[in-house]
Amino acid sequence: MANIYDVARLAGVSTGTVSRYLSGNGYVGEISRGRIQKAITELNFSPSRIARGLTKKHTQMIGLVVSDLLNPFIPELVRGAQDCADEAGHCTLIYNTDGKGAREVRALNLLYERRVDGLIITAPETVEGNQCILDLHKRGLPIVLIGRKLATEDIDYVTTDTYSGAIEAVMHLAQLGHRRIAFIEGDAAHDVASDQQRGYLDGLKQAELTYQEHLLVATTLTREGGAAAMIQLLHLPTPPTSVFAVNDIVAVGAMQEALRLGYRVPEQLSIVGFDDITLAANTLPAMTTVRQPKSLLGRTAVELLLDRIDQYEDGTGRELQLPCALIVRESTMHPLI
C-alpha cells in the first residue's frame, strides 16, 4: 500500500510539500501540484484519512495503557488493537503500568503530552488513574475504556459479558453433578470481577445449589494466588469437588497445587478457568475455560476511538458488550467422590 513517502519520491518533491498539498494549508506551485496528483493517481494512493489528520493536526498516534504485559490475556488484546490501528494508518504507543496507580497516571500524562490522538485504557482500574482519565476527558481527549467503567455517561466503554460467562461455567459443573462448587475470585471491587462474582452466585441459584461462604475465596491474580487459594479450599473439612477460577492464570496455579497435594484432576477435582489464553489448551489435563474474545476487544476499542477522533458528535458514551463462550476440555468431569 502506497504512503506519503512513495508519493513524494515519485513526484520528486519533499514530504512536506505533499503534506501541504493534501491538507490545503500552505503554498504548493502548479508544477509540483501536477506532479503530486499524477503520483497519487499512478500509485492509487488514498489520502483521505491522512489528509484529515493533517488538516486537524492529528499525530496518527494512539496510546494504549495496559496493566500487565506478562499476563497472556493482554498481548492478544494488544495485537488486535495494533492491527486495527495499523490498518487505519495509526501508530500504537503501549505503556505497561503493573496495575499501579502512580504508573498509570504517569502513563496517561506522558501520552497526552506527546499529543496522541486518543487513549485506550484497560482494567483493572485505580483510584488515581480514574481521576486522571476524567481530567483528560474534560480536556477533550478521546478515550475508550476496556473492562472498566467510570461514573460518567460520555466515555466509550467496551467489555465482555463475564456475568453470563460465569453462569455458564457454574452450570456446566452443576450439570456434571457437582454440588460443592468453589469460586476463586480477584478483587470484587472491579467491574469485571464483580460481574463474575454475580454470575457465580446467580449460577448457583439457577442450579438450585446453596451458596456456601467458605467456598468463595479471594486472591491475587497470579499463579501463586491460585495456589494459595487452592490450599485454603482443600484444607476445608469438606473440600469442594470443583473449582471455578477468575482467570486462567489463577486456575493454572490452583491446578498445579491440587496435583502437588495428590489430587487427581479431573477425577477428584474439576477445574474451570476464564479467558482461554494459549496456555489453557496446553495444561495437563487441558483446561476447560470460558473464552473471552481478546483480539476482538482490542479491535473494537480502536474502532470506537477512531470514530471519536474523527469527531463523532453524539456526546453519549457508547457501551459494547462482547459475548463469552464456554470451551470444554479435559479438566472437568462428573464427580467420583
C-alpha atoms as a printed R data frame, in Angstrom:
    type eleno elety resid chain resno       x       y       z
1   ATOM     1    CA   MET     A     1   0.000   0.000   0.000
2   ATOM     2    CA   ALA     A     2   1.468   3.357  -1.052
3   ATOM     3    CA   ASN     A     3   2.180   6.030   1.544
4   ATOM     4    CA   ILE     A     4   3.063   9.721   1.580
5   ATOM     5    CA   TYR     A     5   6.779   8.955   1.185
6   ATOM     6    CA   ASP     A     6   6.115   6.965  -2.007
7   ATOM     7    CA   VAL     A     7   4.109   9.880  -3.403
8   ATOM     8    CA   ALA     A     8   6.880  12.367  -2.592
9   ATOM     9    CA   ARG     A     9   9.555  10.141  -4.137
10  ATOM    10    CA   LEU     A    10   7.646   9.599  -7.383
11  ATOM    11    CA   ALA     A    11   6.675  13.279  -7.660
12  ATOM    12    CA   GLY     A    12  10.219  14.417  -6.940
13  ATOM    13    CA   VAL     A    13   9.177  16.715  -4.089
14  ATOM    14    CA   SER     A    14   9.539  16.705  -0.301
15  ATOM    15    CA   THR     A    15   7.051  15.009   2.032
16  ATOM    16    CA   GLY     A    16   6.334  18.464   3.448
17  ATOM    17    CA   THR     A    17   5.177  19.622   0.019
18  ATOM    18    CA   VAL     A    18   2.917  16.562  -0.298
19  ATOM    19    CA   SER     A    19   1.534  17.301   3.174
20  ATOM    20    CA   ARG     A    20   0.721  20.887   2.239
21  ATOM    21    CA   TYR     A    21  -0.970  19.680  -0.952
22  ATOM    22    CA   LEU     A    22  -3.079  17.119   0.885
23  ATOM    23    CA   SER     A    23  -4.075  19.431   3.725
24  ATOM    24    CA   GLY     A    24  -4.607  22.538   1.603
25  ATOM    25    CA   ASN     A    25  -2.525  24.542   4.072
26  ATOM    26    CA   GLY     A    26   0.398  26.466   2.588
27  ATOM    27    CA   TYR     A    27   1.605  27.238  -0.939
28  ATOM    28    CA   VAL     A    28   2.337  24.493  -3.485
29  ATOM    29    CA   GLY     A    29   3.365  25.554  -7.010
30  ATOM    30    CA   GLU     A    30   1.338  24.492 -10.043
31  ATOM    31    CA   ILE     A    31   4.089  22.237 -11.432
32  ATOM    32    CA   SER     A    32   4.510  20.478  -8.089
33  ATOM    33    CA   ARG     A    33   0.741  20.132  -7.708
34  ATOM    34    CA   GLY     A    34   0.542  18.420 -11.066
35  ATOM    35    CA   ARG     A    35   3.375  16.029 -10.216
36  ATOM    36    CA   ILE     A    36   1.838  15.141  -6.854
37  ATOM    37    CA   GLN     A    37  -1.590  14.481  -8.328
38  ATOM    38    CA   LYS     A    38  -0.028  12.362 -11.093
39  ATOM    39    CA   ALA     A    39   1.895  10.319  -8.469
40  ATOM    40    CA   ILE     A    40  -1.249   9.856  -6.362
41  ATOM    41    CA   THR     A    41  -3.111   8.543  -9.417
42  ATOM    42    CA   GLU     A    42  -0.306   6.194 -10.509
43  ATOM    43    CA   LEU     A    43   0.162   4.786  -7.004
44  ATOM    44    CA   ASN     A    44  -3.581   4.526  -6.358
45  ATOM    45    CA   PHE     A    45  -2.881   6.412  -3.142
46  ATOM    46    CA   SER     A    46  -5.876   7.249  -0.937
47  ATOM    47    CA   PRO     A    47  -5.115  10.370   1.075
48  ATOM    48    CA   SER     A    48  -8.456  10.644   2.860
49  ATOM    49    CA   ARG     A    49  -7.505   9.674   6.411
50  ATOM    50    CA   ILE     A    50  -4.022  11.200   6.214
51  ATOM    51    CA   ALA     A    51  -5.406  14.418   4.763
52  ATOM    52    CA   ARG     A    52  -7.970  14.633   7.552
53  ATOM    53    CA   GLY     A    53  -5.232  14.051  10.091
54  ATOM    54    CA   LEU     A    54  -3.051  16.807   8.654
55  ATOM    55    CA   THR     A    55  -5.936  19.249   8.472
56  ATOM    56    CA   LYS     A    56  -6.958  18.560  12.082
57  ATOM    57    CA   LYS     A    57  -3.350  18.463  13.309
58  ATOM    58    CA   HIS     A    58  -3.586  14.815  14.291
59  ATOM    59    CA   THR     A    59  -0.427  12.851  15.060
60  ATOM    60    CA   GLN     A    60  -1.790   9.489  13.860
61  ATOM    61    CA   MET     A    61  -0.725   8.029  17.233
62  ATOM    62    CA   ILE     A    62  -2.922   6.148  19.720
63  ATOM    63    CA   GLY     A    63  -1.951   5.498  23.327
64  ATOM    64    CA   LEU     A    64  -2.745   2.047  24.762
65  ATOM    65    CA   VAL     A    65  -2.340   1.719  28.540
66  ATOM    66    CA   VAL     A    66  -2.351  -1.848  29.923
67  ATOM    67    CA   SER     A    67  -1.875  -3.225  33.424
68  ATOM    68    CA   ASP     A    68   0.353  -6.263  32.872
69  ATOM    69    CA   LEU     A    69   2.073  -7.267  29.631
70  ATOM    70    CA   LEU     A    70   3.163 -10.531  31.273
71  ATOM    71    CA   ASN     A    71  -0.467 -11.620  31.584
72  ATOM    72    CA   PRO     A    72  -1.071 -13.714  28.418
73  ATOM    73    CA   PHE     A    73  -4.511 -12.135  28.048
74  ATOM    74    CA   ILE     A    74  -3.010  -8.726  27.316
75  ATOM    75    CA   PRO     A    75  -0.769  -9.440  24.269
76  ATOM    76    CA   GLU     A    76  -3.708 -10.883  22.311
77  ATOM    77    CA   LEU     A    77  -5.775  -7.792  23.099
78  ATOM    78    CA   VAL     A    78  -2.855  -5.538  22.161
79  ATOM    79    CA   ARG     A    79  -2.340  -7.393  18.881
80  ATOM    80    CA   GLY     A    80  -5.972  -6.879  17.893
81  ATOM    81    CA   ALA     A    81  -5.780  -3.185  18.740
82  ATOM    82    CA   GLN     A    82  -2.471  -2.682  16.967
83  ATOM    83    CA   ASP     A    83  -3.594  -4.465  13.807
84  ATOM    84    CA   CYS     A    84  -6.756  -2.363  13.618
85  ATOM    85    CA   ALA     A    85  -4.869   0.882  14.260
86  ATOM    86    CA   ASP     A    86  -2.222  -0.021  11.670
87  ATOM    87    CA   GLU     A    87  -4.878  -0.712   9.049
88  ATOM    88    CA   ALA     A    88  -6.227   2.796   9.698
89  ATOM    89    CA   GLY     A    89  -2.808   4.415   9.395
90  ATOM    90    CA   HIS     A    90  -2.208   4.940  13.117
91  ATOM    91    CA   CYS     A    91   0.768   4.012  15.286
92  ATOM    92    CA   THR     A    92   0.108   2.448  18.700
93  ATOM    93    CA   LEU     A    93   2.151   3.533  21.728
94  ATOM    94    CA   ILE     A    94   1.911   0.919  24.507
95  ATOM    95    CA   TYR     A    95   2.569   1.640  28.185
96  ATOM    96    CA   ASN     A    96   2.561  -1.026  30.928
97  ATOM    97    CA   THR     A    97   1.537   0.126  34.440
98  ATOM    98    CA   ASP     A    98   1.881  -3.053  36.544
99  ATOM    99    CA   GLY     A    99  -1.549  -2.154  37.906
100 ATOM   100    CA   LYS     A   100  -0.083   0.714  39.955
101 ATOM   101    CA   GLY     A   101  -1.979   3.980  40.213
102 ATOM   102    CA   ALA     A   102   1.085   6.227  40.111
103 ATOM   103    CA   ARG     A   103   2.426   4.500  36.985
104 ATOM   104    CA   GLU     A   104  -0.980   4.740  35.335
105 ATOM   105    CA   VAL     A   105  -1.148   8.495  35.966
106 ATOM   106    CA   ARG     A   106   2.389   8.893  34.621
107 ATOM   107    CA   ALA     A   107   1.494   6.891  31.502
108 ATOM   108    CA   LEU     A   108  -1.650   8.894  30.815
109 ATOM   109    CA   ASN     A   109   0.071  12.252  31.245
110 ATOM   110    CA   LEU     A   110   3.120  11.283  29.174
111 ATOM   111    CA   LEU     A   111   0.966  10.078  26.300
112 ATOM   112    CA   TYR     A   112  -1.165  13.223  26.475
113 ATOM   113    CA   GLU     A   113   1.971  15.406  26.417
114 ATOM   114    CA   ARG     A   114   3.141  13.535  23.321
115 ATOM   115    CA   ARG     A   115  -0.121  14.553  21.645
116 ATOM   116    CA   VAL     A   116  -1.631  11.155  20.985
117 ATOM   117    CA   ASP     A   117  -4.936  11.419  19.141
118 ATOM   118    CA   GLY     A   118  -6.689   9.314  21.773
119 ATOM   119    CA   LEU     A   119  -6.275   6.777  24.575
120 ATOM   120    CA   ILE     A   120  -7.408   3.205  25.181
121 ATOM   121    CA   ILE     A   121  -7.121   2.086  28.803
122 ATOM   122    CA   THR     A   122  -7.632  -1.441  30.135
123 ATOM   123    CA   ALA     A   123  -8.742  -2.814  33.510
124 ATOM   124    CA   PRO     A   124  -8.145  -3.082  36.393
125 ATOM   125    CA   GLU     A   125  -8.875   0.438  37.464
126 ATOM   126    CA   THR     A   126  -7.005   2.539  40.021
127 ATOM   127    CA   VAL     A   127  -8.345   5.482  42.001
128 ATOM   128    CA   GLU     A   128  -5.563   7.768  40.779
129 ATOM   129    CA   GLY     A   129  -5.941   6.577  37.201
130 ATOM   130    CA   ASN     A   130  -9.698   7.128  37.200
131 ATOM   131    CA   GLN     A   131  -9.291  10.752  38.256
132 ATOM   132    CA   CYS     A   132  -6.631  11.363  35.619
133 ATOM   133    CA   ILE     A   133  -8.861   9.811  32.936
134 ATOM   134    CA   LEU     A   134 -11.696  12.158  33.878
135 ATOM   135    CA   ASP     A   135  -9.346  15.143  33.787
136 ATOM   136    CA   LEU     A   136  -8.038  14.253  30.318
137 ATOM   137    CA   HIS     A   137 -11.565  13.611  29.088
138 ATOM   138    CA   LYS     A   138 -12.590  17.106  30.207
139 ATOM   139    CA   ARG     A   139  -9.702  18.483  28.132
140 ATOM   140    CA   GLY     A   140 -11.272  16.919  25.046
141 ATOM   141    CA   LEU     A   141  -9.021  13.878  24.588
142 ATOM   142    CA   PRO     A   142 -10.929  10.937  23.011
143 ATOM   143    CA   ILE     A   143 -10.858   7.937  25.383
144 ATOM   144    CA   VAL     A   144 -12.128   4.350  25.242
145 ATOM   145    CA   LEU     A   145 -12.110   2.065  28.286
146 ATOM   146    CA   ILE     A   146 -11.799  -1.728  28.198
147 ATOM   147    CA   GLY     A   147 -13.313  -3.662  31.096
148 ATOM   148    CA   ARG     A   148 -13.553  -0.631  33.379
149 ATOM   149    CA   LYS     A   149 -16.328   1.895  33.668
150 ATOM   150    CA   LEU     A   150 -16.325   5.348  35.247
151 ATOM   151    CA   ALA     A   151 -19.158   7.283  36.820
152 ATOM   152    CA   THR     A   152 -19.779   9.301  33.668
153 ATOM   153    CA   GLU     A   153 -22.057   8.661  30.723
154 ATOM   154    CA   ASP     A   154 -19.948  10.136  27.945
155 ATOM   155    CA   ILE     A   155 -16.848   7.896  27.788
156 ATOM   156    CA   ASP     A   156 -16.990   4.923  25.424
157 ATOM   157    CA   TYR     A   157 -16.672   1.500  27.041
158 ATOM   158    CA   VAL     A   158 -16.170  -1.994  25.659
159 ATOM   159    CA   THR     A   159 -16.186  -5.184  27.695
160 ATOM   160    CA   THR     A   160 -17.202  -8.833  27.592
161 ATOM   161    CA   ASP     A   161 -20.228 -10.496  29.138
162 ATOM   162    CA   THR     A   162 -18.299 -12.039  32.033
163 ATOM   163    CA   TYR     A   163 -21.520 -12.317  34.040
164 ATOM   164    CA   SER     A   164 -23.095 -14.763  31.576
165 ATOM   165    CA   GLY     A   165 -19.745 -16.492  31.143
166 ATOM   166    CA   ALA     A   166 -19.552 -17.160  34.886
167 ATOM   167    CA   ILE     A   167 -23.109 -18.522  34.936
168 ATOM   168    CA   GLU     A   168 -22.214 -20.843  32.061
169 ATOM   169    CA   ALA     A   169 -19.158 -22.131  33.932
170 ATOM   170    CA   VAL     A   170 -21.159 -22.856  37.087
171 ATOM   171    CA   MET     A   171 -23.997 -24.503  35.165
172 ATOM   172    CA   HIS     A   172 -21.501 -26.723  33.318
173 ATOM   173    CA   LEU     A   173 -20.161 -28.013  36.639
174 ATOM   174    CA   ALA     A   174 -23.639 -28.376  38.133
175 ATOM   175    CA   GLN     A   175 -24.866 -30.342  35.110
176 ATOM   176    CA   LEU     A   176 -21.942 -32.707  35.580
177 ATOM   177    CA   GLY     A   177 -23.283 -33.396  39.067
178 ATOM   178    CA   HIS     A   178 -21.100 -31.152  41.231
179 ATOM   179    CA   ARG     A   179 -22.771 -29.763  44.338
180 ATOM   180    CA   ARG     A   180 -19.781 -28.164  46.107
181 ATOM   181    CA   ILE     A   181 -18.562 -25.606  43.563
182 ATOM   182    CA   ALA     A   182 -15.929 -23.165  44.782
183 ATOM   183    CA   PHE     A   183 -15.045 -19.830  43.222
184 ATOM   184    CA   ILE     A   184 -11.569 -18.276  43.403
185 ATOM   185    CA   GLU     A   185 -12.123 -14.585  42.746
186 ATOM   186    CA   GLY     A   186  -9.992 -11.477  42.387
187 ATOM   187    CA   ASP     A   187 -10.823  -8.008  43.677
188 ATOM   188    CA   ALA     A   188 -14.620  -7.831  43.514
189 ATOM   189    CA   ALA     A   189 -14.421  -4.030  43.680
190 ATOM   190    CA   HIS     A   190 -13.552  -4.034  39.962
191 ATOM   191    CA   ASP     A   191 -16.413  -4.168  37.454
192 ATOM   192    CA   VAL     A   192 -15.331  -7.330  35.626
193 ATOM   193    CA   ALA     A   193 -14.568  -9.248  38.839
194 ATOM   194    CA   SER     A   194 -17.853  -8.080  40.344
195 ATOM   195    CA   ASP     A   195 -19.762  -9.364  37.303
196 ATOM   196    CA   GLN     A   196 -18.063 -12.749  37.612
197 ATOM   197    CA   GLN     A   197 -18.966 -12.973  41.285
198 ATOM   198    CA   ARG     A   198 -22.601 -12.123  40.488
199 ATOM   199    CA   GLY     A   199 -22.543 -14.753  37.751
200 ATOM   200    CA   TYR     A   200 -21.196 -17.351  40.173
201 ATOM   201    CA   LEU     A   201 -23.875 -16.593  42.770
202 ATOM   202    CA   ASP     A   202 -26.703 -16.479  40.227
203 ATOM   203    CA   GLY     A   203 -25.387 -19.662  38.613
204 ATOM   204    CA   LEU     A   204 -25.686 -21.430  41.952
205 ATOM   205    CA   LYS     A   205 -29.272 -20.186  42.251
206 ATOM   206    CA   GLN     A   206 -30.144 -21.380  38.752
207 ATOM   207    CA   ALA     A   207 -28.684 -24.784  39.599
208 ATOM   208    CA   GLU     A   208 -30.645 -24.766  42.885
209 ATOM   209    CA   LEU     A   209 -27.446 -25.020  44.912
210 ATOM   210    CA   THR     A   210 -26.925 -23.350  48.269
211 ATOM   211    CA   TYR     A   211 -24.230 -20.680  48.445
212 ATOM   212    CA   GLN     A   212 -21.558 -21.609  50.992
213 ATOM   213    CA   GLU     A   213 -19.471 -18.629  52.039
214 ATOM   214    CA   HIS     A   214 -16.319 -20.658  52.713
215 ATOM   215    CA   LEU     A   215 -16.284 -21.805  49.063
216 ATOM   216    CA   LEU     A   216 -15.700 -18.247  47.815
217 ATOM   217    CA   VAL     A   217 -12.032 -17.303  48.233
218 ATOM   218    CA   ALA     A   218 -10.389 -14.034  47.153
219 ATOM   219    CA   THR     A   219  -6.787 -14.000  45.957
220 ATOM   220    CA   THR     A   220  -4.270 -12.174  43.786
221 ATOM   221    CA   LEU     A   221  -4.462 -12.639  40.005
222 ATOM   222    CA   THR     A   222  -1.318 -14.796  39.811
223 ATOM   223    CA   ARG     A   223  -0.342 -18.473  39.790
224 ATOM   224    CA   GLU     A   224   0.807 -18.063  43.363
225 ATOM   225    CA   GLY     A   225  -2.562 -16.587  44.263
226 ATOM   226    CA   GLY     A   226  -4.332 -19.553  42.694
227 ATOM   227    CA   ALA     A   227  -2.102 -21.998  44.586
228 ATOM   228    CA   ALA     A   228  -2.718 -20.249  47.917
229 ATOM   229    CA   ALA     A   229  -6.483 -20.248  47.357
230 ATOM   230    CA   MET     A   230  -6.464 -23.943  46.461
231 ATOM   231    CA   ILE     A   231  -4.576 -24.811  49.654
232 ATOM   232    CA   GLN     A   232  -7.258 -22.964  51.621
233 ATOM   233    CA   LEU     A   233 -10.074 -24.785  49.822
234 ATOM   234    CA   LEU     A   234  -8.581 -28.282  50.013
235 ATOM   235    CA   HIS     A   235  -7.952 -27.955  53.748
236 ATOM   236    CA   LEU     A   236 -11.633 -27.371  54.452
237 ATOM   237    CA   PRO     A   237 -13.371 -30.116  56.475
238 ATOM   238    CA   THR     A   238 -15.460 -30.798  53.363
239 ATOM   239    CA   PRO     A   239 -13.453 -29.670  50.315
240 ATOM   240    CA   PRO     A   240 -15.140 -28.719  47.030
241 ATOM   241    CA   THR     A   241 -15.392 -31.231  44.201
242 ATOM   242    CA   SER     A   242 -14.955 -28.458  41.616
243 ATOM   243    CA   VAL     A   243 -13.335 -25.045  41.389
244 ATOM   244    CA   PHE     A   244 -14.101 -22.129  39.076
245 ATOM   245    CA   ALA     A   245 -11.288 -19.544  38.869
246 ATOM   246    CA   VAL     A   246 -11.451 -15.871  37.948
247 ATOM   247    CA   ASN     A   247  -8.877 -16.309  35.156
248 ATOM   248    CA   ASP     A   248  -6.701 -18.985  33.566
249 ATOM   249    CA   ILE     A   249  -3.508 -17.901  35.311
250 ATOM   250    CA   VAL     A   250  -5.156 -18.351  38.708
251 ATOM   251    CA   ALA     A   251  -6.684 -21.639  37.508
252 ATOM   252    CA   VAL     A   252  -3.276 -22.951  36.420
253 ATOM   253    CA   GLY     A   253  -1.798 -22.152  39.837
254 ATOM   254    CA   ALA     A   254  -4.768 -23.825  41.514
255 ATOM   255    CA   MET     A   255  -4.436 -26.923  39.331
256 ATOM   256    CA   GLN     A   256  -0.706 -27.246  39.944
257 ATOM   257    CA   GLU     A   257  -1.217 -27.020  43.690
258 ATOM   258    CA   ALA     A   258  -4.023 -29.596  43.656
259 ATOM   259    CA   LEU     A   259  -1.801 -32.011  41.734
260 ATOM   260    CA   ARG     A   260   1.075 -31.339  44.140
261 ATOM   261    CA   LEU     A   261  -1.204 -32.216  47.056
262 ATOM   262    CA   GLY     A   262  -2.046 -35.548  45.427
263 ATOM   263    CA   TYR     A   263  -5.448 -34.750  43.926
264 ATOM   264    CA   ARG     A   264  -6.266 -36.163  40.501
265 ATOM   265    CA   VAL     A   265  -7.732 -33.684  38.010
266 ATOM   266    CA   PRO     A   266 -10.484 -34.132  36.942
267 ATOM   267    CA   GLU     A   267 -11.214 -37.463  38.699
268 ATOM   268    CA   GLN     A   268 -11.130 -35.974  42.201
269 ATOM   269    CA   LEU     A   269 -11.358 -32.279  41.392
270 ATOM   270    CA   SER     A   270 -12.735 -30.467  38.350
271 ATOM   271    CA   ILE     A   271 -11.307 -27.053  37.455
272 ATOM   272    CA   VAL     A   272 -12.622 -24.304  35.154
273 ATOM   273    CA   GLY     A   273 -10.669 -21.197  34.181
274 ATOM   274    CA   PHE     A   274 -11.610 -17.972  32.442
275 ATOM   275    CA   ASP     A   275 -10.128 -16.164  29.382
276 ATOM   276    CA   ASP     A   276  -8.887 -19.100  27.234
277 ATOM   277    CA   ILE     A   277  -5.295 -17.948  26.971
278 ATOM   278    CA   THR     A   278  -2.994 -20.155  24.868
279 ATOM   279    CA   LEU     A   279  -1.688 -21.906  27.989
280 ATOM   280    CA   ALA     A   280  -5.164 -23.213  28.866
281 ATOM   281    CA   ALA     A   281  -5.187 -25.650  25.955
282 ATOM   282    CA   ASN     A   282  -1.695 -26.866  26.846
283 ATOM   283    CA   THR     A   283  -2.037 -27.745  30.516
284 ATOM   284    CA   LEU     A   284  -2.189 -31.401  31.530
285 ATOM   285    CA   PRO     A   285  -5.071 -32.059  31.555
286 ATOM   286    CA   ALA     A   286  -6.170 -29.402  29.042
287 ATOM   287    CA   MET     A   287  -8.263 -26.827  30.860
288 ATOM   288    CA   THR     A   288 -11.959 -26.220  30.475
289 ATOM   289    CA   THR     A   289 -12.405 -22.452  30.416
290 ATOM   290    CA   VAL     A   290 -14.577 -19.532  29.342
291 ATOM   291    CA   ARG     A   291 -13.218 -17.844  26.233
292 ATOM   292    CA   GLN     A   292 -13.081 -14.071  26.007
293 ATOM   293    CA   PRO     A   293 -12.676 -12.552  22.503
294 ATOM   294    CA   LYS     A   294  -9.381 -10.874  23.370
295 ATOM   295    CA   SER     A   295  -8.290  -9.744  19.917
296 ATOM   296    CA   LEU     A   296 -11.791  -8.530  19.073
297 ATOM   297    CA   LEU     A   297 -11.824  -6.493  22.292
298 ATOM   298    CA   GLY     A   298  -8.745  -4.631  21.102
299 ATOM   299    CA   ARG     A   299 -10.069  -4.111  17.576
300 ATOM   300    CA   THR     A   300 -13.449  -2.889  18.821
301 ATOM   301    CA   ALA     A   301 -11.827  -0.396  21.188
302 ATOM   302    CA   VAL     A   302  -9.742   1.065  18.350
303 ATOM   303    CA   GLU     A   303 -12.778   1.323  16.074
304 ATOM   304    CA   LEU     A   304 -14.661   3.236  18.765
305 ATOM   305    CA   LEU     A   305 -11.672   5.504  19.340
306 ATOM   306    CA   LEU     A   306 -11.207   6.267  15.636
307 ATOM   307    CA   ASP     A   307 -14.868   7.293  15.489
308 ATOM   308    CA   ARG     A   308 -14.240   9.737  18.328
309 ATOM   309    CA   ILE     A   309 -11.041  11.027  16.724
310 ATOM   310    CA   ASP     A   310 -12.999  11.667  13.531
311 ATOM   311    CA   GLN     A   311 -15.343  13.807  15.658
312 ATOM   312    CA   TYR     A   312 -18.280  11.539  16.261
313 ATOM   313    CA   GLU     A   313 -20.523  14.202  17.759
314 ATOM   314    CA   ASP     A   314 -23.007  12.300  19.915
315 ATOM   315    CA   GLY     A   315 -21.963  13.093  23.497
316 ATOM   316    CA   THR     A   316 -23.459   9.898  24.912
317 ATOM   317    CA   GLY     A   317 -20.874   7.252  25.685
318 ATOM   318    CA   ARG     A   318 -21.312   4.014  23.778
319 ATOM   319    CA   GLU     A   319 -21.247   0.685  25.645
320 ATOM   320    CA   LEU     A   320 -20.442  -2.501  23.736
321 ATOM   321    CA   GLN     A   321 -20.508  -5.938  25.333
322 ATOM   322    CA   LEU     A   322 -18.971  -8.895  23.520
323 ATOM   323    CA   PRO     A   323 -20.098 -12.473  24.254
324 ATOM   324    CA   CYS     A   324 -18.012 -15.133  26.017
325 ATOM   325    CA   ALA     A   325 -18.120 -18.869  25.235
326 ATOM   326    CA   LEU     A   326 -17.566 -21.998  27.332
327 ATOM   327    CA   ILE     A   327 -14.753 -24.193  25.975
328 ATOM   328    CA   VAL     A   328 -14.983 -27.713  27.401
329 ATOM   329    CA   ARG     A   329 -11.712 -29.650  27.566
330 ATOM   330    CA   GLU     A   330 -10.311 -32.312  29.897
331 ATOM   331    CA   SER     A   331 -10.180 -30.690  33.331
332 ATOM   332    CA   THR     A   332 -13.849 -31.282  34.152
333 ATOM   333    CA   MET     A   333 -15.937 -34.429  34.572
334 ATOM   334    CA   HIS     A   334 -18.670 -35.775  36.823
335 ATOM   335    CA   PRO     A   335 -17.575 -36.168  40.473
336 ATOM   336    CA   LEU     A   336 -16.390 -39.599  41.605
337 ATOM   337    CA   ILE     A   337 -16.440 -38.746  45.302
